[in-house]
Amino acid sequence: MKSIFAAALFFAAVLFLTPSAHAKEHIQIIGHVVAVTDGDTLKLLTPEKQLIKIRLAEIDAPEKKQPYGMKAKKSAF
């Protein structure tokens, strides 16, 4: 179950990593999700061993210190 959610979160990260409509280029980053910081923030490890912190846009999830914040974080795994 953890791997299914991690894969889903990875694909969601790839989808949300494209810049806004005002940008001329699209960015695609490939890697493995190694940590979920909050309900809308994760850390991605690229094949080059670069650790990237990603904050997903337009995801309405509470921060850790807010009500249900730790539940949102734990639901990632």
TAGIWO-V751298 format. One record per pair of residues at least 12 apart in sequence whose ideal C-beta (glycine too) atoms are under 8 Angstrom apart, sorted by the first residue. I is the first residue (numbers start at 0). GAP is how many residues later the second one is. D is the distance in whole Angstrom. If there is no record, write none. Layout:
BEGIN
<<I | GAP | D> <I | GAP | D>>
END
This chain:
BEGIN
<<1 | 75 | 5> <4 | 71 | 6> <4 | 72 | 7> <5 | 26 | 8> <5 | 27 | 5> <5 | 70 | 8> <5 | 71 | 8> <8 | 24 | 5> <8 | 27 | 7> <8 | 33 | 6> <8 | 67 | 7> <9 | 21 | 8> <9 | 22 | 7> <9 | 23 | 5> <9 | 34 | 8> <11 | 44 | 7> <12 | 16 | 8> <12 | 20 | 7> <12 | 29 | 6> <12 | 31 | 6> <12 | 41 | 6> <12 | 43 | 7> <13 | 14 | 6> <13 | 15 | 7> <13 | 16 | 7> <15 | 38 | 8> <15 | 40 | 5> <15 | 41 | 6> <15 | 42 | 8> <15 | 43 | 8> <16 | 12 | 6> <16 | 37 | 7> <28 | 15 | 7> <28 | 17 | 7> <28 | 23 | 7> <29 | 16 | 7> <29 | 17 | 7> <30 | 13 | 4> <30 | 14 | 5> <30 | 15 | 4> <30 | 16 | 7> <30 | 19 | 8> <30 | 21 | 7> <31 | 12 | 7> <31 | 13 | 5> <33 | 17 | 7> <35 | 37 | 6> <35 | 40 | 4> <35 | 41 | 7> <36 | 16 | 7> <36 | 27 | 8> <36 | 36 | 8> <37 | 23 | 7> <37 | 24 | 8> <37 | 25 | 5> <37 | 26 | 6> <37 | 31 | 7> <37 | 34 | 7> <37 | 35 | 6> <38 | 20 | 7> <38 | 22 | 3> <38 | 23 | 6> <38 | 24 | 8> <38 | 30 | 7> <38 | 33 | 3> <38 | 34 | 6> <38 | 36 | 8> <38 | 37 | 7> <39 | 15 | 6> <39 | 16 | 5> <39 | 19 | 4> <39 | 20 | 8> <39 | 21 | 4> <40 | 12 | 7> <40 | 13 | 7> <40 | 14 | 5> <40 | 15 | 7> <41 | 12 | 5> <41 | 14 | 7> <41 | 34 | 8>>
END
